[in-house]
């Protein structure tokens, strides 16, 4: 039941991770938003993720994972039910910020729960549970393009309703008691935050989230600017990138019996650098689909495997888990502003702006070698 509760929570987070990229073309048309404003909206969501992830670790340890997951899912549902009634840019900013807060709580709580119950098979368990993130990410653009014909209002209401169902699952699940209290957490913060490994892992996830969420949020707009029809662009995101994430997490799980998590993340980072660069070099839908799918395969193991390394190095410490995840969301915030600023008011310049993605993957390769040295 605990694994099932984590799965439905991660599935919902996957759906909202793909939400902004899926509805952004329609939002931009309806409210005449520029790429710079798109970047600000993505920054608002990232800011919510950052605040939630950095603050929720102590809450999870002192009050329990159940309270955190229920709170996060409730905020997601409120934001999605309210978004279709948004009157303009400022309202969208606030609601995407709220969506980010809910998402940050959910992803930290669900991964901390899996880390606690995964034990010696933590890396395998976290990759298998997080494959439902890929399934959720596949579902959002696929449903929008093929069932709702890009009707973003119906999409918001549908995902909000599924979020309420996931909330009910958390409410009925019997979860382990809190691991500590506020006083012990404060007392134990010094030793945790004095370890260089924590910051190296945080920076690694910072660069990874720059890559992954960069694809989620910006790929459809980039493809549309290259002349790809909107429905085709959304299917490339869902049946290409999201399916690649899903298949990759299924396929990588057995590998951990033979290959260490640090070696898996090194190979993944190198593959990401190549595939994301090639992905931005084509404007042909078929080639884009293939390259985006392989990019998804490459990225698949990085997030859950990095968190598994955190869980092994800082056992039972949700604060360490929340800090590293927060670093990832800082990557989203920074990259969104950079990509939006480079693109400016011209969507056709996104091709140049999105080179931030392969550049970040190259940096991940070097950083992985530094982490390897500290682990030794």
N, C-alpha and C positions, 0 to 999 in steps of 0.2 A: 504493500500500500504506500510506503514511503517513496519507493522508486516511481510508482504511478503518479503520485502527487507531484514529484519533481518533473516528470515527463510532461504533464499537462501544463505546468507553469512554464517550462522551457518552450513548449510548442506555442503558447500565447506570445511569449517574448519574441520568438521567431517571426510570428505574424506582424507584430508591431515594428520589428527591425526593418522589415521590407515595406512598411506602410508609407513612410515619407517618400521614398523613391517611386512608389507606385502612384501616389496621388499628386505628386509635385507637378507633373505636366498640366493636370486639370486645375490645380490651385493657381498655377502661374497664369494660365489663360483667363480664369475667372476674375482674379484680382490684379492682373497685369503685373506680376512680380518679375523682377529682374534676377539674373543669376546672383548678384550681390545680396538681394533680399532672400533668395533661396538659401544662400550660405548662412545668413543670419538666423533663419528658421532652423536649419540643421544645428547651428551653434546653440540655440535655445534648448533644443532637445538634449544635446550633449551636456549642457550645463546642468540640466535636471538629473541626468545620469550620474554626473560627477558628484553632485551634492548628496544624492541618495546613497551612492556606493561608499563614499567616504564616511558617511554618518550611520549607515545601517549595521555595520559590523558589531559595534557595542550593543545595539538594540537586539540583534539576533542572539548574541551570547548571554545577555542579561535577561531577556524576555522570551526567547525561543524563536525557532524558525517559523512556526505557524503564524504568529502575530505578524511577522514581517511579510510573509507571502500573502496573507489576506489583505494587509494594508496596501501592498504594491499593486495587486490585481484590482482592488477597489479604485485606486487612482487612475489606472489605465482605462477602466470602464467609464468613469466619469468623463475623462478627456475625450474618448471616442464618441460617446453619446452627444457631447457638446460641440464637437468640431464642425459638423454639418450646419450648425446654426451660427457659425462664426460670421461677424459682420465685416471683418477686414484683417489687415496685416497684423495689427497689435494683438488682437484676440487670438489669431493663429499662433503667434509667438508664445503667448501664455499657455495655451492648451498643449503645444508641443513640448514646452518646458514641463508641464504636469505629466505628460506622457513619458517623458524622460525620467522623472522622479519615480514613477511607478515601475518603469522598466528596470531601473537601476536596483531597486529593492528586490524585484523578482529574480533577476539573473544572479545577484549575489546570494540571496537566500536559497535558491534552488541548487546552485553549485556547491554551497557550503553544506547543504543537506546530503548531497550525493557524496561529497568528500568524506563526511563523517561515517557514512555507512559503507563506503567502498573498501576501506581497509587496504590490504595488500594489492588488491586489484583496482586501485583508485583510478589509474589512467584509463584502463579499459572501461570501467563503469562510467566515467565522465564523458568519454567519447561516444559511448552507446546512448546515453541519455541525451547528449547534445546533438545527436543526429536528428532529434525531433525539433531542434532549432532550425535545421535545414528544411525539414518538412513544413514547418510553419512559414518559413521564408519562401518556400515554393508555393504554398497555398495562396498567399495574399495576391501576388501579381497574376497568378494563373486564374484565380476566381474573378479578379477584376477584368482581365482581358477576354475571358472565354464565357463566363456566366453572366456577369453584370455589364458587359460591354463598356467598361471604363466608367461605370456609374459609381463615383467615389463615395457618394452619400450612403448608398446601400452597403458598400463595403465597410464603411465605418460602423454602421449599426450592426452588421453581421459579426464583425470581430469583437465588438463590445459585448454582444450577447454571449459569444463563446467564452469571453473573459469571465463573465458572471458564472458560467458553468464551472470553469476552472476554480473560481473562488469557492464555490460550494464543495468541490473536492477537497480543498485545503481545510475547510471548516470541519469536515467529517473525518479527516485522516488523523490517526493517533501518532503524534510526533514525539521524539525524545525531549526530555526536559531541558531547560537552559543549561549551558555549560559553565556559567559564571555569574558574576554580578558586577555592577558598575565600579565598585571599589577595586576588585581584583583586576579588572581590565585596565584601569588607570595605572595601577601599580606595575602591571606587566607590560605596559606599552613601551617603556624604555628599552628593554632587551630586544624586543621585536624590531623597533625602528632604528636600532643601532647596527643592524646587520646589513652589509653592502648587498648581499644576495637579494634582499627584498627590493631594493631600488633598481638593480639590474633586471629583475623579472618584471618590475613595473614598467621600465623603459621598453622592454621587449614587447609587452602587450600594448603599450602606447603606439609603437610602430605598426603592430599587427592590426589594431582596430582602425588605424588610419587607412590601411589597405582594404579591409573587409567592408567597413561601413561606407568607405568611399565608393565602392562598387554598388552597394545597396542604394545609396542616396542619389548617385549621379549618373550611373550607367544608362538608365532609360532616356534621360535628357540628352546625354551625349549621342546615343544612337539616333534619336529623333533628329538632332542637329545634323547628323551625317546622312539624312534622307531615309532612314528606316521608319516604316509606319509605326504608330504608337502601339497597336496591339502586338505587332511583331517584336517590338522592343521589350514589352512587358513579358512576352513568352521567352525571350532570350534570358531575361533576368530570372524567371521562375524555372523553366525547363533546362536552362543552361547553368547559371550560377548556383541557384538554390539546390537543384538536383545534384550538382557536383559536390556541394557541401554534404548533402545527405549520403550519397554513395561513398564519398571519401571516408566519412566517419564509420560507416558499416565496414568498409574494407580495411581500415587501419586497426581496428580493435584486436584482431589476432596477432598483429605484428609485435605487440608489446611483450609477448612471451620470448621474443628473440632479439628485439632492438630496444635500446634504452630510450626513454622519453626525450632526452636532450638531443640524441641523434635523429629522432623523428622530426623534431622541430627544425633542425638544421637543414635537412633535405627539403622540408616543406618551404622554408624561406627561400632557398635557392630556386626552387621550381616557381614560386610566386613571382620572383623578379623577372624571370623569362616570360612567363605566360601573360602577366598583366601588361608588360611592355608590348608584346605582339598583339594583344587584345585591342590596344589603342591605335594600332597601325592600319586597321582594316575598316572599310565601310560596307563590306559585303555581308549581308545577314547570315549566310551559311557559315562563313569563316568566323564571324563574330561569335556565333552560337558555339562552335567547336572550341574556340579559344577560351571563352567565358566558362564553359563547362570544365575544361582542364584547370583553369584558374581556381574554380571552386574546389576541385579535387585537391589541389595543392594547399589551399587554405584550410581544408577540413579539419586536420588534427591540431592546428596551432592553439586555438583558444582553450579547448578543454585540456589539452596536454600541458600547457603552461600552468593552468590552474591546478592540475594534478601535481606538478613539481612544487608549487606553492604549498599544497596540502601536505605533501610529504616532508617538506622542509620546516613547516610551521604547523604541526599537527594540532587539529582542534581549535585553531585560532581564526575565527571569522573576521577579526580586525585585519589580519594580514591579507586574507582573501579579498576583503573589501578594498583595501588600499591598492592592491595590484589591479583589480578591476577598475578602480577609479582612475588609475594611470591610463588605462585603455580608453576611457571616455574622454580624458583630456586630449588624447590623440584625435578623437572624433571632433572635438571642439576646435582645436587648432587647425586641423587639416581642412575642415569645412570653411573656415574663414579665409584660409590661404587659397583654396580652390575657387571660392566665390570671388575673391579679390583679383586673382589672375584672369578669370573669365570676364569680369566686369559686367558690362551690359550686353555682351555678345555671346549667345549660347554656342556659336561655332568655335569659340576659343576654349571651350571645355576640353578639347582634345589635348591642347598644350597644358592646361591646368592639371589635368588628371595624371600627368607624368609624376606627380607627387606620389602616386601609388607604387610604381616599380622602384622609384628611388628609395622609398621607405623599406621595401623588401630587401634591397641591397644592404641597407644599414642593419637589418635584422640578422643577416648572415654574420657580419662582424661581431655584433653583440652576443650572438649565440656562443661564439668562441670564448668571449670573456666570461659568460656564465658558466661554461664548461670548466674553466680554470678555477672558479670559486667553488664549484661543487666538488672538485677533486680535493 
